Amino acid sequence: MTATTTTAPDLTALTGTWELDPTHTRVAFSAKHAMVSTVHGQFNVFGGELILDGDHPENSTVNVTIDAASITTGTDQRDAHLRSADFLDVENYPSLTFVSTAIRHEGGDDFVLTGDLTIRGTTKSVEFPVELQGTATDPYGNQKIGFEGATTISRKEFGLTWNVALETGGFMVSDKIKIALDVEANKKA
């Protein structure tokens, strides 16, 4: 039997300050509706910065701010309800934020990003398992980096408690909200 050696990826190239590319990044979510279907949506306006230390990933930081009013599910009436005081209350809480508190390299391209997520003025710690998708230089000489990640949160923990009981049991909107991230960032010069 021959022993094989696995080498860790060279993360040194990750070192630097990266700015989210909103045209190639998706901040999406999904929730169950009436306990029988899944509604998908996303936020279209956001910005953020990743300060990455490839030699010591635990020293890296991530900060993201999302415009709450930019929520879209493809249905104007539903989007207006999600912006209302029943849900995000965008008049009083115009932004959602995420500020990292820890980053752990799990090996290979896998990381766990822990941070404070603030929705509707309530801050809770959440973990995002994320996978490095790679780095590249585009035809214009811009350095790019990509990550994908997902997590599930309880919307009630963030004060999003509006709901309607169904005659058949259960509720109109699930408590569990899945968040999916497809991130592309550009290295700042």
N, C-alpha and C positions, 0 to 999 in steps of 0.2 A: 504494500500500500504506500503510495507516494503522498507526502504531506504537501498541502498547498498553502501558500501564503497570500493573504488578502491585504492589499495596501489601502490605506485610507486615502480619499481623494485629496488633492492639494487644494486647500481652501485659501491659500495666500492671495490668489487673484480676486477673492471676494472683498478684500480690505479696501475701504474707502467709504465715501458718502454717496448714497444713491437716492434719486428722487423718483417717486412713483410716476409712471407714465399713464395718465388717465385714459388715453386712447387705446391702450393695450392691457388694461387692468380691469378686472371685474370683481365687484364686491356684491355678492349675491346672497339670497336667503330663500328659504322655502318653509311653508307651514301647511299643515293639514286643514282642509276646509270641510265642514260638516261631517268629518270623520271618514269621508269617502274619496276625497281627491286631494291633490297637492297643488298649492298655488305657489308660483315662483315669481321672484322679483329681484330688483337690484337697486343700488344707488348709483346715480350717474355723475355726481359732482363730489369730488374728494381730492385730498392731497396728502402727501406724507413723505417721510424721509427715513431711510435706513442707514444707520452708521454701523458698518460691519467691520469686525476685526477677525480676519480669516485665521490668524495664528491663535487667537483666544476668543472663540465665538461667544463665550459667556460674557465678554465685555461689550458685545454689540447692543444696539438700541434700535427701537422702531417706534415712530410716532405717526399716527394717522388721524386726520380730521375729515368727517363726512358731513356734507350738507344734508340735513334730515329732510328738507323739502324736495330733494332730488329723487325721492323714492318713487319707483315705478313698477307696476305689475302688469301693465298693458290694458288696464281698465280704469278710466278716469274717475268714476264714482268710487271705486274701491280705494284708489290712490288718495282721493280727497278725504276719505274716512281714515285712512292710515296717518294722514298729516294732522288730523283733528285731535282734540283733547282726549278722545277715547283711546288713542294710541300714542303716537310720537309727540303730539302737542308742539308742533314746530314753531308756533308763535312764541312760546315760552322757553323752548329748548331747541334752538336752531341747529345744533351740531351734535353728532355722536363722535366720541373720541376713543382711541386706543393708544395706550402708552405702555410699552413693554417694561416688565420688572425683572425678567430673567429669560435667558436663551440657553437651551441645553442641546448639545450635539449628541445625537443618539447613535451616530456612526453612519458612514457612507454619506448619502445625500439627505438623511433624515434629521430633523431638528424639532424641538418642542419650544414654541414661543409662548411665554406666559406674560400676561399683562392686565392692566386695569381697563376694562371696557366701561364707558359711561354712556348710558342711554337714558334720556328723560331725567337727567340730574342724579341718577343712581349709578354708583360705580361698584362693579363686582370684578373679581379676578377670574379670568378665563384662560384656558390653555388651547392653543392651536397646534396640533401636529402639522408640520409643514415639510415639504420635500423640495429641495433645490432642483430646478429643472435644467439649469445650466447657465453658462455665460456665453456671450457672443459679441462680435463687433459688426454693426450693420454697415451697409455700403457707404454711409456718410462718415464713418469713423467713430460712431457713438458706441460706447461699451454698454451692453445690456446684461441684465440678470433676471432670472425668472424663478418664481416659487409658486407652489400650489399648496393649499391647506384647507382644512374644514374643521368645524366644531359644532356642537349643539348647546344651546342655552335655554334656560327657562325664562320666558318673557315676563312671567309674574314677578320674578326676582328683580326686574327692572321697573316695576310699577305699571306694566302693561297688562291690566287685569280685565279689560272690557271683554265680555263674552255673552252668549245667549245659549241657554240650555235647549237641547233638541228634544222633541217629543219621544223619539226613539232611544233616548239616553245619550249621554255625552254632550259635547259642546260644539258650537259653530267653528271656533278657532282653537287649534291645538296650543297647549302651553309650550311645547318644545318647538324651537325654531332652529333650523339648520342654517349655518353660515358657511359659504364656500368662497374661497379667495383664489383668484388666478392673477398673479402679480407679475408685472414687468416693470423694471426700474432702470433708469439711466444713470450712469456714473457722472457725478458732477466733476467739472474740470477744476 
